[in-house]
Structure formats: C-alpha cells, structure tokens
Amino acid sequence: MTYKKVYPTEILQGFTETSMFVMMLYEPLGSRKVPIMIGRHEAEMLMIEQGNQPPKRPMTHQLIVSIMDSFALTLKLVRIDRFEEGIFYASLIVSDGFNTHAIDARASDAVLLALHQSVDIEMAETVLNDTSFEVQNDDIDISSTLPGSESIEELEEELRRCEENEEYERAAEIMELIKQKTKN
C-alpha cells in the first residue's frame, strides 16, 4: 500500500447542534485536503496541543505516552489506513526496539499523539483519493497550522513568498509563528 505524508492544518467548528468539529489534514506537496469529523473533546485536546499550554494534569494522550515510555515503546509513525462507512481507521506504528507493532486507533487520537510526539502522519493513497478535495496551495492558511507540522525553514520560505507577493498581513502572522517556535 502506498502512503502520502499529511499534516493537520486547522480545526473547524462543524455542526453545532451535534457538537461536531472538523479536523482538516492537508497534503504538503499537493493540493488536497481531507476533512475528518471529530467530537468536541478531541477538538479541545487538539487545540490545547496547538496552544502549547500544558494542562495541570496529564491528558489521555499524555498518559498513553507515559505508559509507552514506561515500557520502552516508541511511537514511530501514525498511519491512516482506510476509510469505511464514514469512519477513518488509523494505526499507531510502535517499536519496542526489536519489533514493530501496528496498534489500531481512532484517527483523531492518532493525530493528537503524532503532534505530541512530533512524528509523521501518513495517509493511504486510496484513502486520500476517496476522501480529499482539491484546493489551491495558496488556500492553505499557514497561520492556522498546528505546531510541529511546519518547520521553521518552511515557515521562513513561506514568509519570503508572502513578502514577494506583498501579502503583509499573512507575513506578520507567519513572523509571529516563527517567533513562537524559536521560543520553544
């Protein structure tokens, strides 16, 4: 199976009457976005991770990382493997140093763990083809990108492009992101 790297880019409030939100994933070198519906709790956890504001007590994804650390397990990769009947299925690719294991997970939990541990997220090409929609690369708002999904070098390159195109408001947002990332 062929996989493509994807990044989370934004959390959108979806259907307020059902408290659903949409997590958008995008293909960095392509022009496709994938919307994944998630619940309020998952959206809040992703936004907390986005804000780099540690909660007073460990959240579920932080607990999972602590358990993995206790058993010398390392999260190597997150894969979104399939899409069936409106549900995304993901796997945590975990290593104990000798063997690699694929652990079934909800896509939202897997993405949250990937962000927290700064590991890649890959989506099966078939899932990407079946669930994505086309956008112009300029339509991807880098100011709403979740931390960890863009390197400082990529942000600086985007900043240069914005300045060349006289997109000063967006350039100011990117400069603020660079400032935040260099503080950490």
URDAUR-V566668 format. One line per field, one symbol per residue. ss: DSSP state (h for helix, s for strand, l for the rest). phi: phi as a letter, one per 40 degrees, with the letter a starting at -180 (. if undefined). burial: # if it has 9 or more other C-alpha atoms within 8 Angstrom, else .. A space follows every 10 residues. Layout:
BEGIN
ss->???
phi->???
burial->???
END
This chain:
BEGIN
ss->llssssssss sssllhhhls ssssssllll lssssssssh hhhhhhhhhh hllllllllh hhhhhhhhhh lllsssssss ssssllssss ssssslllls sssssshhhh hhhhhhhlll sssshhhhhh hsssllhhhl lhhhllllll lhhhhhhhhh hhhhlllhhh hhhhhhhhhh hhhl
phi->.cbbcbbcba bbcccccbfc bbccbbccbb bbbbcbcbcd cccccccccc cfbcccbccd cccccccccc bfbbccabbc cabbfgbcbb bccbbbgbbb bbbcacdccc cccccccfbc bbbddccdcc bcbcbcdccc cccbccdgcb cccccccccd cccccfcccc ccccccccdc cccc
burial->...####### #.#.....## #######... ######.### .##.#####. .......... ###.#..##. ..######## ###....### ######...# ....###.## ######..## #####.##.. .#..#..... ....###.#. ....##.##. .##...#..# #.###.##.. #...
END
